[in-house]
Amino acid sequence: MVHVRSKSAAKLPDAIPLAKTKAVRVLIADSGPLQSQLLVRALRSRRDFQVSAVAQKTTALDAFLQSNSADVALLSGNDVPDFGLLRWLRISHPTIPTVLLADEDDRELVINALRAGARGIFLFAQDPFRMLCKCINCVSRGEIWLNNAQTHYIADALSEVSTLRVVNSSGRSLLTPREEQVVALVADGLTNRQVAGELGLSEHTIKKYLLRIFDKVGISSRVELVLYAMSHGSNRPAEWMPGNA
């Protein structure tokens, strides 16, 4: 519907012009020149993006960022994502969020990418271009971009009980997997009651585990156990074990 103002109508004040939206500065780091060129061309067709591209190398990125900045960095995942480059970007340029362009939805890739500093993971081969544009805008505003499957991967990883593998001087494991879980939780500062709740066991059972661990390792207190674990242990994820394991 078109509204037409009549001659007798009171003159309305001129409309206040809308402020122009600032273009999002997008930096593309891709090891494949053809894909990079296609992506640059597609994003530059959008007025809301200002696009630059560099080789996917620390030296190239550092040289570019010495005199330029970006609101979002897109990093190609390829077959083997460069998590070292992701970590470097997070540490050296913490104000520039990074989106990893991945070919497939792999659980380990998702977890490792977020640990390395990615703020979003976009399935370049599966999702349409308009979704990539939405991803870039969301991440530039400080949001995280993950699909439902990726969110579940992170939730599962956070709910896992980690273990601390305690070994002797020859590298042989001294404890059972359950005992290693107890050590990991104690090393994190949990009380016996909290450890029991985390593992679905009774507090009395945790006390028995600790006495057995003390005997195996040759110590007599929780403080000694934490110090021993710090100097002789190595972290690793653990599969869930039922409470009676």
C-alpha positions as CSV (number, residue, x, y, z in Angstrom):
1,M,0.0,0.0,0.0
2,V,1.3,3.5,-0.9
3,H,0.4,6.4,1.3
4,V,-0.1,9.8,-0.4
5,R,0.0,12.9,1.7
6,S,-2.9,15.4,0.8
7,K,-2.3,19.1,0.4
8,S,-4.3,19.9,3.5
9,A,-2.3,17.5,5.7
10,A,0.1,19.0,8.2
11,K,3.7,19.0,7.0
12,L,5.6,16.3,8.7
13,P,9.3,16.8,9.6
14,D,11.8,15.3,7.2
15,A,12.7,11.7,8.0
16,I,16.0,11.1,9.8
17,P,18.3,9.3,7.4
18,L,19.3,5.8,8.5
19,A,22.9,5.4,9.5
20,K,24.9,3.3,7.1
21,T,25.8,-0.1,8.5
22,K,29.5,-0.5,8.8
23,A,30.8,-3.3,6.6
24,V,32.2,-6.4,8.3
25,R,35.9,-6.8,7.6
26,V,36.4,-10.4,6.6
27,L,39.9,-11.9,6.3
28,I,40.2,-15.2,4.4
29,A,43.1,-17.5,5.0
30,D,43.0,-20.4,2.6
31,S,45.7,-22.8,1.4
32,G,43.7,-23.5,-1.8
33,P,44.0,-20.5,-4.2
34,L,41.0,-21.5,-6.3
35,Q,38.6,-21.9,-3.4
36,S,39.9,-18.7,-1.9
37,Q,39.3,-16.7,-5.1
38,L,35.7,-18.1,-5.4
39,L,35.0,-17.3,-1.8
40,V,36.4,-13.8,-2.1
41,R,34.4,-13.1,-5.2
42,A,31.2,-14.4,-3.6
43,L,31.6,-12.3,-0.4
44,R,32.6,-9.2,-2.3
45,S,29.3,-9.3,-4.1
46,R,27.7,-8.4,-0.8
47,R,27.8,-4.7,0.2
48,D,28.0,-5.6,3.9
49,F,31.4,-7.3,3.7
50,Q,34.9,-5.9,3.1
51,V,37.0,-8.8,2.1
52,S,40.8,-9.5,2.1
53,A,42.6,-12.8,1.5
54,V,46.1,-14.0,2.5
55,A,47.9,-17.4,2.4
56,Q,47.2,-19.7,5.2
57,K,50.5,-19.2,6.9
58,T,51.5,-17.5,10.2
59,T,54.0,-15.2,8.4
60,A,51.4,-14.1,5.8
61,L,48.7,-13.4,8.5
62,D,51.1,-11.6,10.7
63,A,52.4,-9.4,7.9
64,F,48.8,-8.5,6.9
65,L,47.6,-7.8,10.5
66,Q,50.6,-5.5,11.2
67,S,48.9,-2.8,9.1
68,N,45.3,-4.0,8.8
69,S,42.6,-5.5,11.0
70,A,39.6,-7.7,10.6
71,D,36.3,-8.4,12.3
72,V,36.2,-12.1,11.4
73,A,38.8,-14.5,10.1
74,L,37.8,-17.4,7.9
75,L,40.3,-20.3,8.1
76,S,40.0,-23.2,5.7
77,G,39.9,-26.6,7.4
78,N,41.1,-28.7,4.4
79,D,41.7,-32.4,5.3
80,V,43.9,-31.6,8.3
81,P,43.0,-28.2,10.0
82,D,45.9,-26.1,11.2
83,F,45.0,-25.9,14.9
84,G,48.4,-24.3,15.6
85,L,47.4,-21.4,13.4
86,L,44.1,-21.2,15.2
87,R,45.9,-21.0,18.6
88,W,48.3,-18.4,17.2
89,L,45.5,-16.2,16.0
90,R,43.7,-16.5,19.4
91,I,46.8,-15.6,21.4
92,S,48.3,-13.0,19.0
93,H,45.1,-11.3,17.9
94,P,42.5,-12.1,20.5
95,T,40.0,-9.5,19.2
96,I,39.6,-11.3,15.9
97,P,37.2,-14.2,16.1
98,T,37.9,-17.1,13.8
99,V,35.5,-19.4,11.9
100,L,36.8,-22.7,10.7
101,L,35.5,-23.8,7.3
102,A,35.2,-27.6,7.6
103,D,34.2,-30.2,5.0
104,E,32.5,-32.6,7.4
105,D,31.0,-32.7,10.9
106,D,33.7,-34.6,12.8
107,R,33.5,-34.7,16.6
108,E,37.2,-34.5,17.3
109,L,37.6,-31.7,14.8
110,V,34.9,-29.7,16.5
111,I,36.3,-30.2,20.0
112,N,39.9,-29.5,19.0
113,A,38.9,-26.5,16.9
114,L,37.1,-24.8,19.8
115,R,39.9,-25.7,22.2
116,A,42.3,-24.0,19.8
117,G,40.2,-20.8,19.7
118,A,37.6,-21.1,16.9
119,R,34.4,-19.1,17.5
120,G,32.5,-20.9,14.9
121,I,32.6,-24.0,12.6
122,F,30.9,-23.8,9.3
123,L,30.3,-26.8,7.0
124,F,31.4,-25.2,3.8
125,A,30.5,-28.2,1.6
126,Q,27.0,-28.7,3.1
127,D,25.4,-25.4,4.1
128,P,24.3,-22.7,1.6
129,F,26.2,-19.5,1.0
130,R,23.5,-17.3,2.7
131,M,24.2,-19.3,5.9
132,L,27.9,-18.5,5.7
133,C,27.0,-14.8,5.5
134,K,24.8,-15.2,8.5
135,C,27.6,-17.0,10.3
136,I,30.1,-14.2,9.6
137,N,27.7,-11.6,10.9
138,C,26.9,-13.6,14.1
139,V,30.5,-14.2,14.9
140,S,31.4,-10.6,14.3
141,R,28.9,-9.6,17.0
142,G,30.6,-11.9,19.5
143,E,28.3,-14.9,19.1
144,I,29.3,-18.6,18.7
145,W,28.3,-20.4,15.5
146,L,27.6,-24.1,15.9
147,N,24.9,-26.4,14.6
148,N,22.9,-28.8,16.8
149,A,25.3,-31.8,16.3
150,Q,28.3,-29.7,17.1
151,T,26.6,-28.4,20.2
152,H,26.0,-31.9,21.4
153,Y,29.6,-32.8,20.8
154,I,30.7,-30.0,23.2
155,A,28.1,-30.9,25.8
156,D,29.2,-34.6,25.7
157,A,32.9,-33.6,26.0
158,L,32.1,-31.3,29.0
159,S,30.2,-34.1,30.7
160,E,33.0,-36.6,30.4
161,V,35.0,-37.5,33.5
162,S,38.7,-37.1,32.7
163,T,41.4,-39.3,34.1
164,L,45.0,-38.6,35.2
165,R,47.2,-41.4,34.2
166,V,49.7,-42.0,37.0
167,V,52.9,-43.9,35.9
168,N,56.1,-45.0,37.5
169,S,59.6,-44.1,36.4
170,S,59.4,-46.7,33.6
171,G,56.1,-45.3,32.3
172,R,54.0,-48.2,33.5
173,S,50.5,-47.3,34.8
174,L,50.2,-47.8,38.5
175,L,46.4,-47.4,38.9
176,T,43.2,-48.8,37.5
177,P,41.1,-46.6,35.2
178,R,38.6,-45.9,38.1
179,E,41.5,-45.0,40.4
180,E,42.9,-42.7,37.8
181,Q,39.5,-40.9,37.6
182,V,39.6,-40.4,41.4
183,V,43.1,-39.0,41.2
184,A,42.0,-36.5,38.5
185,L,39.1,-35.2,40.5
186,V,41.1,-34.9,43.7
187,A,43.8,-33.1,41.7
188,D,41.1,-30.7,40.5
189,G,40.4,-29.8,44.2
190,L,37.2,-31.8,44.7
191,T,36.3,-33.2,48.2
192,N,35.6,-36.8,48.8
193,R,31.8,-36.0,48.8
194,Q,32.1,-34.1,45.5
195,V,34.2,-36.9,43.9
196,A,31.6,-39.4,45.0
197,G,28.8,-37.4,43.4
198,E,30.8,-37.0,40.2
199,L,31.3,-40.7,39.9
200,G,28.0,-41.9,41.3
201,L,29.7,-43.7,44.2
202,S,29.4,-43.5,48.0
203,E,31.8,-41.3,50.0
204,H,32.9,-44.4,51.9
205,T,33.9,-46.1,48.6
206,I,36.0,-43.0,47.6
207,K,37.8,-43.2,50.9
208,K,38.6,-46.8,50.2
209,Y,39.9,-45.9,46.7
210,L,42.1,-43.2,48.2
211,L,43.6,-45.6,50.7
212,R,44.3,-48.1,48.0
213,I,45.9,-45.4,45.8
214,F,48.0,-44.1,48.7
215,D,49.3,-47.6,49.2
216,K,50.1,-48.2,45.5
217,V,51.9,-44.9,45.1
218,G,53.6,-44.9,48.5
219,I,52.2,-41.7,49.9
220,S,50.0,-40.9,52.9
221,S,47.9,-37.7,52.1
222,R,45.9,-35.9,49.5
223,V,48.4,-33.1,49.2
224,E,51.2,-35.6,48.4
225,L,48.9,-37.3,45.9
226,V,48.2,-34.0,44.1
227,L,52.0,-33.3,44.0
228,Y,52.8,-36.8,42.8
229,A,50.1,-36.6,40.1
230,M,51.5,-33.2,38.9
231,S,55.0,-34.6,38.4
232,H,54.1,-38.2,37.3
233,G,50.7,-37.9,35.6
234,S,49.4,-37.2,32.1
235,N,45.8,-36.1,31.3
236,R,43.6,-38.2,29.0
237,P,39.9,-38.5,28.4
238,A,38.1,-41.5,29.8
239,E,35.1,-43.5,28.7
240,W,32.3,-43.5,31.2
241,M,32.4,-46.3,33.7
242,P,29.4,-47.3,35.8
243,G,29.5,-46.6,39.5
244,N,30.3,-50.2,40.5
245,A,33.3,-50.4,38.2
